[in-house]
Amino acid sequence: MKKRKEYSSEDILEQLDKCAEDFTFPMLDNGYIYPVHSKLSAYRDEKRWALIIEVIGFNYRGGGHNGISNCLHIFGNCISTKPGTDNDNFLFITDNAPEHLTFDEEYLESLNPETKTMILRDKEIIVNHDPEFYLKKGIELEENDKIFVWEFLRGLEPEYNNEFEATENEIRARIPLDLPKIMELTEWNHPDCANSEIPSNNETFKQIARVLETGLDEFYKPTKQPNNHWKNWPEGGAL
């Protein structure tokens, strides 16, 4: 008698679709959040699977450092939380340097002209105020006399992407320690959830579901261009 698989690609896609329906699957053009960077990691063995999508961005309703976060969206059949995301899956990893507040005191939405550094994961990093620096990175500043938080964060790409991404300890606090990683992506074609595209209709996630089911990364053969870069989601943060 053939042994039944512990899970199937259909099971995986069903969970992802349900989270999309419940608005707990990443929507890269969330009107409240300016997207900055994202990462996808897949884990599996014969009985267990997990998928983590990290979305780093700026929520202007939080403002300042309270608005800067890495939101982990966690899916799987071996996780301790409900699939999707919750308040415990937000990582806040920036802070003011000792000398000055990083952002304007009134609205917490633009750089303080006096600040020279900011804390990122306990390290002091340089704050760049030069408009040309941002323009050379393809970041069109919305105003001439200020640099908004999301523009500043996008200027930190790609040099500081690793620091914004979750650490191994942060990941393993949320999925089993012994579950092997099979795939990691920083570029992929993401579904347009705001326009009702669901993961099970998206090439990327159909292929990743097969990789998770079989353990064979050869099933990931994308034909569509990656679109998870923030430039492809201009509605993000636009509400």
C-alpha positions in Angstrom: 0.0 0.0 0.0 1.4 3.4 -1.0 2.2 5.6 1.9 0.1 8.8 2.0 2.1 12.0 1.9 1.9 14.1 5.0 1.0 17.2 3.0 0.5 18.2 -0.6 1.0 21.3 -2.8 -2.8 21.7 -2.7 -2.7 21.9 1.1 -0.1 24.6 0.9 -1.9 26.7 -1.6 -5.2 26.3 0.2 -3.6 27.8 3.3 -2.0 30.6 1.4 -5.2 31.4 -0.3 -7.1 31.5 3.0 -4.6 33.9 4.4 -4.9 36.1 1.3 -8.7 36.1 1.8 -8.1 37.1 5.5 -5.6 39.8 4.5 -2.7 38.1 6.3 -0.8 37.2 3.2 1.7 39.9 2.1 0.0 42.7 0.1 3.0 44.7 -1.3 0.8 47.6 -2.2 -0.8 48.0 1.2 -2.0 51.5 1.3 -0.7 52.2 4.8 2.8 50.8 4.3 5.6 52.0 2.0 7.5 48.8 0.9 11.3 48.8 1.1 12.6 45.2 0.9 11.3 41.6 1.0 12.6 38.1 1.3 11.1 34.6 1.0 12.4 31.5 2.7 11.0 27.9 2.4 11.6 25.0 4.8 10.6 21.4 4.7 11.0 17.7 5.5 8.8 14.7 4.7 6.2 15.6 7.4 6.6 19.4 7.9 6.7 22.6 5.8 7.1 26.3 6.6 7.2 29.4 4.4 8.3 32.8 5.7 7.8 36.0 3.7 9.5 39.1 5.2 8.2 42.5 4.3 10.3 45.4 5.4 8.6 48.8 5.2 7.4 52.0 6.8 3.9 52.3 8.3 3.2 56.0 8.5 0.5 55.4 11.1 3.2 54.2 13.4 5.6 57.1 12.6 9.3 57.3 13.1 11.0 54.1 14.5 7.6 52.7 15.5 6.6 52.7 11.8 9.8 50.9 10.6 9.5 47.1 10.8 10.1 43.8 9.3 6.7 42.0 9.3 7.1 38.2 9.1 4.3 36.3 7.4 4.6 32.7 8.5 2.8 29.7 7.0 3.1 26.0 7.5 1.8 22.9 9.2 4.3 23.0 12.1 4.1 26.6 13.4 2.8 27.6 16.8 0.9 30.7 15.6 -2.1 31.0 13.3 -0.9 31.1 9.6 -0.3 34.6 8.3 1.0 37.3 10.7 0.2 38.7 14.1 1.6 41.4 16.4 4.4 39.1 17.7 5.8 38.8 14.2 6.8 42.4 13.8 10.5 43.1 14.3 11.5 46.6 15.3 15.2 47.0 14.8 16.0 50.7 14.5 16.4 53.5 17.0 17.7 57.0 17.6 21.4 57.5 17.9 22.4 59.2 21.2 23.1 62.7 19.7 19.8 63.5 17.9 16.4 62.2 17.1 16.5 60.5 13.7 13.2 62.0 12.5 11.3 65.3 12.7 9.7 65.7 16.2 6.3 66.9 15.0 5.2 64.3 12.4 7.9 61.6 12.6 7.8 61.3 8.8 11.0 62.9 7.6 14.7 63.0 8.5 15.8 65.4 11.2 18.3 67.7 9.4 20.5 67.6 12.4 20.9 63.9 12.7 24.1 62.3 11.4 23.6 58.6 12.4 20.9 56.1 13.4 20.9 52.8 15.3 20.2 49.7 13.2 20.5 46.4 15.1 22.7 48.0 17.8 25.1 49.5 15.2 25.4 53.1 14.4 25.0 53.8 10.6 25.4 57.0 8.6 22.3 59.0 7.7 22.6 60.5 4.2 21.0 63.9 3.6 22.3 64.4 0.0 19.4 64.5 -2.5 21.8 63.4 -5.3 22.6 60.2 -3.3 18.9 59.2 -3.5 18.4 60.3 -7.2 21.4 58.1 -8.2 19.6 55.1 -6.6 16.4 55.8 -8.6 14.6 57.4 -5.7 12.6 60.5 -6.7 12.2 62.7 -3.7 8.7 63.9 -3.1 9.8 67.3 -1.7 12.9 69.4 -2.3 13.5 70.4 1.4 13.0 67.1 3.1 13.7 63.4 2.9 10.8 61.2 4.0 11.4 58.1 6.1 10.5 55.7 3.3 12.9 57.5 0.9 15.7 57.3 3.5 15.0 53.5 4.0 15.0 52.8 0.3 18.3 54.6 0.1 19.7 52.0 2.5 19.2 49.3 -0.1 20.9 47.0 -0.9 23.8 47.7 1.5 21.8 47.1 4.6 19.3 44.5 3.5 20.9 41.8 5.6 20.5 43.9 8.7 16.8 44.5 8.1 16.2 40.8 7.4 15.3 38.4 10.3 18.2 36.6 12.0 18.4 32.9 12.2 17.5 33.1 15.9 14.4 35.2 15.1 13.4 32.7 12.4 13.9 29.7 14.6 11.9 31.2 17.4 8.9 30.8 15.1 9.6 27.5 13.3 11.2 24.2 14.4 14.9 24.3 15.0 15.6 21.2 13.0 13.5 22.0 9.9 15.8 22.3 6.9 15.8 25.3 4.6 15.3 24.4 0.9 14.9 27.8 -0.8 15.6 31.5 -0.3 14.6 34.3 -2.6 14.9 38.0 -2.6 13.4 38.4 -6.1 10.2 36.7 -7.2 6.9 37.4 -9.0 4.4 38.3 -6.2 0.6 38.1 -6.7 -1.3 41.4 -6.9 -3.7 40.6 -4.0 -5.3 44.1 -4.2 -6.6 43.1 -7.7 -7.8 39.7 -6.4 -4.9 37.6 -7.7 -4.6 34.7 -5.2 -1.4 32.7 -4.5 -2.8 29.5 -6.1 -3.2 31.4 -9.4 0.4 32.8 -9.2 3.2 30.9 -11.0 5.7 31.6 -8.1 3.6 30.1 -5.4 2.4 27.2 -7.5 6.0 26.2 -8.1 7.1 26.8 -4.6 4.3 24.6 -3.3 5.6 21.8 -5.6 9.2 22.3 -4.2 7.9 22.0 -0.7 5.8 18.9 -1.5 8.6 17.1 -3.3 11.8 18.5 -1.8 13.1 19.2 -5.4 14.1 22.7 -6.1 14.1 22.0 -9.8 10.3 22.6 -9.7 11.0 26.3 -9.3 11.5 27.5 -12.9 10.0 31.0 -13.1 9.1 32.4 -16.5 7.6 35.7 -15.1 9.8 38.7 -14.3 10.3 39.4 -10.5 8.1 42.2 -9.3 8.6 42.3 -5.6 10.8 45.4 -5.7 9.1 48.5 -4.2 9.1 50.4 -7.5 6.5 48.0 -8.8 4.0 48.8 -6.0 3.5 52.6 -6.2 0.2 52.3 -4.3 2.0 51.1 -1.2 1.7 53.8 1.5 -0.4 56.0 -0.8 -3.6 56.1 1.3 
